Amino acid sequence: MTSVLQLNNLRKVYASTSGPFGLGKKQEVVAVDDVTLNLLPGRTFCLVGESGCGKTTIGRLAMQLTGPTAGEVILDGAKVDSRDKVALRAGRQKIQMVFQDPFACLNPRMTGSQIVGEPLDCLGLATGAARTKRISTLFDQVGLPRTFMDRRPREMSGGQRQRLGIARALAPAPKVIVADEAVAALDVSIRSQILNLLNEVQSKTQVAFLFISHDLSVVRYLADDVAVMYLGAVVETGTADQVFNAPAHPYTRALLASIPATHPSKRSTASGLTGEVPSPFAIPSGCRFRTRCPHATELCGIERPQLRHTGSGQSVACHYAETI
């Protein structure tokens, strides 16, 4: 199956200055370091990791909201470059985004129909009766009553606003949707409804989701494929079953051990994470997880492990994945 979105060797470096008023020493922050991902049609690829690991930056790079320092984004077989405005506009129809805050991302002055119809207007995809029919169909598809077409975001609940945001993302019939913490701001009961809605949308449209989340229970329910990130780099990738049932990287194991158990008999015996995430201004040499890893050796401080295939099927960046 051909990938609908390829992120090849992406690297993003931000310039920063220390001290008051930006007058101090100039420094560089490596937000994303040599990340390669492939999204297939009709599948959900989840990025997981602690806050600050680079998940959202990956989403922004995929959307070309910011350009990469190195690497490339291939969308539906064509390279997308934020500097090429013509190609970027053409690519906007194929990739859309669902944001974390369902209120801040919606124009409070617009009605529901205006919000959902905006991508159609900007991209010139539908006018007149065809536009109205498309908007009505989208409201039905995301489970919003058509009476909400005349309501503004402030007249809707959080879940209803997120449904509206999903309808807007679906309006140009994209091939990829980037969902950045799309259910993190919702109540637990509403969260499950939105996740079920995403599954229904995917089964009907075969859209690919790049789902960004720190909530492993959400990822376990929704994901087909998973990439675990730490300090800007991917440390493990595989199918959801591989990563959750047979984690190979110590960081992945620690993350899974941190999931609250629903019953005392199901509590994990593995130890959770200790210590703090190193500063992105001073990423450790060799393996960047070695300062928190109980299995680290002298080799881990000298040589950075590269992603490689293991016998269980997933790829892992660890020197001792088969023995620990």
N, C-alpha and C positions, 0 to 999 in steps of 0.2 A: 504494500500500500504506500502511495506517495505521500510524503509529508506536506501538510498545508502551511506549516510555519517552521522554519529552521532558524535557529540562533547559533551562529558559527563563531566560536572563539571570541565571544564578546568580552570586552574589557572597558570599564568606565572609571576614569580617574578624575577626581574633583580637586581643584586648587583651593587651598585654605591658608589663612594667616593667623598666627597666634597673637596674643596681647590685645590691649584695648584699641578700638577704632581700626583694627586691621593693620596696625603698624608694626607688628612683630615679625617673626621669622616665617617665611613662606614654606608651606608644607603641602604634601599631596596625600589625599585619601583615596585608597583603592576600594571603590564600592563594589565592583564586580571584576572578577579576575579569571579570564579564560573559561567562560561558561559556554557549553554547547548543548542545545536541547532540540528535540524534534517532536512536533505535535502532529498527530494523525487525525484525519477527519472522524468525527463522531466519538472521540475519546476525550477524557478529561485528564489533563496533566497538572498535577499539584506541586507547587513549590512550598516547602515547609522549612522552618528554622526559627531561631530566636529573633527578637527585634534587633534591627540593625545589621542583619546578615546579608542584605542586598536583594531581598525578594521583590520589593516594590520597584527598585531600580531596574530589575529585569523586566518588569511589566512596562515601565516607562520606555525602556529601550525597544521592546517589541512593538509598542505603539508609535515609536519615533517621536515621542514627546520630548525626548532628549537624544542627541546623537551619541553613538559609541566612540570611545577613544580609539578602539581597535575592534576588528571583527565585522561581521555583516549580518543583516536580517534579510532572509529570503521568505517572501510571502507569496504563496501560490505560484512558485516557480520564478518569481521576479524579484530582483534585489530592490529593497526600499531604502532610500537615503533621504534624511531629513533636509538635506541641502537641495534636493531636486523637488521643487514644489509641485511640478506637474505630476510626477510619479507618485509623490506623497498623497496628493489629492485623490488620485485614482485608487491608491491603496486603502484610503479611508473607508471605502464601501466594503472592503473585505475584512477589516478588523475593527472591532468596536470595544468599548470598555464599560464595565459596571463598577461603580465606585463604592467605597466603604460607607460613606455618610450619605444616606438617601435623601437628606434634606439640603445639604450644602451644595450638592451637584445639580440641583434642579433650579431653574429660574423661577423665583417666587412670583414674578409678574405674569408668567405664562399659565395658560390653562393646560390640562392634561393633553388635549388634542394638539395644542400648539407645540408642546414639548416633544411628543412622539413624532409629530410631523416635521420637526425641524431638520433632522437628517435627510428626509426626502426632499425638502426645499433646498438645502445647501448643496446636495449632490445632484439635483435635477432629476430625481427618479420617478416622481409622480406628481400630477396636478389634477385639480378639479375632482370629478367623481371618483377617479381611480385613487387619488390621495385619500379621500374620505373613506372609501371602502377598505383601503390598506390599514388605516388607523383603527377603524372599528374591528377589523380582524385581529389586530395586535392586542387590543383591549380584551377581546374574548380569549385569546391565546394565553395571556398572563393572568386570567381570572379576575379582571377588574370590570365592574358594571359599566355599561356605556354611559350611564349618567355621570360618571367621573370624568368624562371628556371635557366637561365644562367647569370642573373644580380645579382649584389651584393647590399646590403642594401643602400649604398650611391647613387645608381642609381634609387632609388625608392622614392616616396613621403611618407609623414607620414602615410597617410591612407593605402597605399600599403604595407608599412612595418608592420602595425598592422594586415592587412590581412595575411601577411606571418607568423606573430607570431601566429595567430589563426590556420592557417594550420598546423604549427608545433605542437601545442597543440592537434589537432585532429588526428595527425598521428598514435598514438598507439590505437586509438578508445577508449578513456577513458570514464568512467562513470560519472566523476565529473571534472569540470573545475573551478579553482579559478581565477577570473578576478579582479585584484586589480587596481581600477581606470583606467580601460582599455580604456576609451575614454576621459580622462581628458586632455590629451596632444594634442588632435586633434581639428581642426577647427569645428565650429558648423555644417556646411553642411556635412563634412566628418563624424562627430559624429553620425548623424542620419543614415548614410549608414552602419556604423559598427554595430549599435544597431539592425538595420533590418537584417543584416547578422547573428548576434547572434540568433535572433528569428528563422530565417530560418534553421540554423544549429540545433537548439534544436528540432524543429518540425520534422526534418528528422532523427535525431540520438537518441532523448530522453535523451541526456546528461543533467545532473543537473549542474546548475551554482551557485556558491557562488560568488555573485557580490558585490564588496566592492566599495562604492562611498559616496562622500559628497554632490553630486548634486541630490537634491530631484526630480527635473524634469525628470532626467534620470531614477531614481529609479521608479517613478510613471509609466513611460512608459514600463519598462522592468520587474518589479517585479511581482511574484506571492505571495511571502511571504516576510515579512520585520521584521528585528530586529533593534531597536534603541538602540545605546550604548552611555553611558556617563561615563567617567572616569574609563574605564575598565569593566563596568558591563552593562548588558542588562536591560533597564528600561521598554521596551514595545516590545511585539511581536504580530504578527497577520497576516492575509492576507493583501495584498496591499489595497484592498477596505476598510477593517476595520480600518487600521491605518490612511489612508488618509482622509476617510470620517467621521470617528468618533474617533479621537485621544483621548486617555484616560489619558495620562501622561502630566503634565505641560511642560516638556521639549519637548515632541513631538509636542505639540501645538505651542510652541514658534518657533521650527524649521520650521513648516509649515507656520507660519505667516511671516517668513523671505523670503519666495519665492517671487520674483518680480512678480507683477501682470501684465498681458498683457493688461489690460484696467482699468481705474480708478474705474469703477463700481465694479470691482472684487477684489479691495484691501481688505485685511483682517483687521478687527477691533481689532483682538487680538494683544497684545503687544509682541514684540520680546524679545530676551534675553538681559539682562543687566548684567554688571559685567564681570569678567574674570573667566575662568575655574580655579579652585583651583589647586595648585601644586600637582603632583602625589606623592611627598614626604610627603605631609600633607593632605591626603584625609579626608574630614569632617566626624565626627562621625555620626552615624545614617544614614539618607538619604544623599547621597553624593551630591544631587542636591539642598539641602535646602538653601545653601548660595545664590542661585540665584532665588529661587522659591518665588513668591508672596503669596503663600498659606501655607508656612511653619509654623509649630507650635512647641511648646516645645517637643511634642512627636517625631517629625521628627529628633530632635537632639539626642534623646535617643535610639530609636529603628530603626534598618535598615529594611525598607519594603522589603518583599520577593515577587517574581513574583507570581501572583495569577490570576485566571480567573475572568473576569468581565462578567456582563450580556450581553454585546455587542459582546462577543466572543473572544476578544484578551486577552493576559496576560499582566499585568502591575504591576510595583513595586512602588506603591504609596498608602499611608494610606487613602487618601481622593479622590481616582479616581472617585467614584460614586457621589460625592457631589460637587466637584469644577466646 
